[in-house]
C-alpha cells in the first residue's frame, strides 16, 4: 500500500469518517497543512471508535485484523488494520530492526505475548519475517513456562531474545536462581516499557555477552512512531519517514516544538492508515528532539494521558473514575499519579489532595478507609494491576494524602500535571 499524501488523506477522512468530518467541520475545505488541524482528543476518539455504530472508521469492518489496545479508559478498545496496512506496518518496523542490530541468520526468540487480541507477539514475528535480512524465528511467546523456554533457547543457541523488560527480567531471575547463564545471546530486544539501570544489571548476570537495545517505538493504536538509532541512548529514535509524521507539542500551547532539548508531548500522524485514521493523535509519551532536522528524538516518559507501571498501562481517567466512585462525600479536591521505582520494581502512588478545611482531614482512620476504597475501585477497573502485584512485577498501589498546594503544576501554564514519573531514566 502506498504512503498517502497528507492532503489526499485529509480529504479522504473528511469524506468517509464521521468523526473526522465533525472534527474538521469548521475548517476550510482545502486544508492541507498538518498544523492547521486540531489535535485529536483521546476520550472523544475512543468514544466514537466503538464496536457498534463506529464513527471513526472510513469503511465497514469487512476486511481487517483487529487488536486490543488500552485506549484511555479501563474498558478495552480495539485497533483495526487492513491486510495492506498491516503489511506496511510490519515491513517498515522490520527495516528498523536492522538499526537495532539484527544481522543475517540471527536466531531470534519472540517472547512477547499472544492471544486475547493482543498484537505484540504477532507484530514482532511478522516484522522479523518482513525484515530485509534473513533470520531464524523462534515463536516461543511470553506465556510459555520458563522451564521449557530456557531449554529451547539453549537448544537453538538463540542469539537474540525479544520481549518486554518485565519478561526478560523474569527470565533472567529464573536463570540466576538455577545458577545458569545464556552466553550465546548477543542482543536483548526490549519494547513496551522503559528499561532501567537496575534491570540492566540483572540482565547482565544472566546474559553476560548480550547488549540490551530498543527494538523500536510503536503501539497498536498510534502505529509506527520511531525506529532505533544505532549506538548510544536506547531512548533515542528516528521518525519512520515517510510513513509517519511525529510532532512534539508544547504542553501549555500545543504549538509544535522545533528546537532540540525542549520537552513536550508526542503527537503522531500515520500516512499509511485509512481504515482507522490516526491524524495528530496523542501517543501518550513525552519526548524532546535531539536532532530536529533528522527527525531524531529522545523519549522522556509517559505523558499525562497515561503511564506504564511495569507491564501495566494505567490512565488518569481510570484513577479519576475510581476516586469519584469511592469518594461519595467529595473530600478529594485534586489528584496526581506518581510513578516511583524502588527495590527493583515500579510502583504507583495516588497523590490525593483534601481541602484544608475538610473536617476529617486530620482523621487518619477516615482517610485510610477512603484510601482503601479508592484502591479497591481502581483495582477492579484495572485487574491487570493486582495480577502484576501477585506475580511480583510491581509494588501494591498506595495513596499519599497532601494539600492542593502540594500538587505539581506546569510552571508555564499553571495547569495540573496529572502524571509524574519519578523513575530514574539514565
HELIX and SHEET records of a PDB file:
HELIX    1   1 UNK A    6  UNK A   16  1                                  11    
HELIX    2   2 UNK A   18  UNK A   23  1                                   6    
HELIX    3   3 UNK A   34  UNK A   36  5                                   3    
HELIX    4   4 UNK A   42  UNK A   48  1                                   7    
HELIX    5   5 UNK A   83  UNK A  100  1                                  18    
HELIX    6   6 UNK A  120  UNK A  129  1                                  10    
HELIX    7   7 UNK A  146  UNK A  155  1                                  10    
HELIX    8   8 UNK A  165  UNK A  177  1                                  13    
HELIX    9   9 UNK A  197  UNK A  206  1                                  10    
HELIX   10  10 UNK A  292  UNK A  294  5                                   3    
HELIX   11  11 UNK A  316  UNK A  326  1                                  11    
HELIX   12  12 UNK A  364  UNK A  381  1                                  18    
HELIX   13  13 UNK A  383  UNK A  390  1                                   8    
HELIX   14  14 UNK A  404  UNK A  406  5                                   3    
SHEET    1   A 2 UNK A  65  UNK A  69  0                                        
SHEET    2   A 2 UNK A  77  UNK A  81 -1                                        
SHEET    1   B 5 UNK A 135  UNK A 138  0                                        
SHEET    2   B 5 UNK A 106  UNK A 110  1                                        
SHEET    3   B 5 UNK A 160  UNK A 163  1                                        
SHEET    4   B 5 UNK A 187  UNK A 190  1                                        
SHEET    5   B 5 UNK A 211  UNK A 214  1                                        
SHEET    1   C 7 UNK A 217  UNK A 219  0                                        
SHEET    2   C 7 UNK A 223  UNK A 228 -1                                        
SHEET    3   C 7 UNK A 236  UNK A 239 -1                                        
SHEET    4   C 7 UNK A 296  UNK A 302 -1                                        
SHEET    5   C 7 UNK A 281  UNK A 291 -1                                        
SHEET    6   C 7 UNK A 264  UNK A 270 -1                                        
SHEET    7   C 7 UNK A 244  UNK A 249 -1                                        
SHEET    1   D 2 UNK A 307  UNK A 309  0                                        
SHEET    2   D 2 UNK A 312  UNK A 314 -1                                        
SHEET    1   E 4 UNK A 398  UNK A 402  0                                        
SHEET    2   E 4 UNK A 345  UNK A 354  1                                        
SHEET    3   E 4 UNK A 332  UNK A 342 -1                                        
SHEET    4   E 4 UNK A 419  UNK A 421  1                                        
END                                                                             
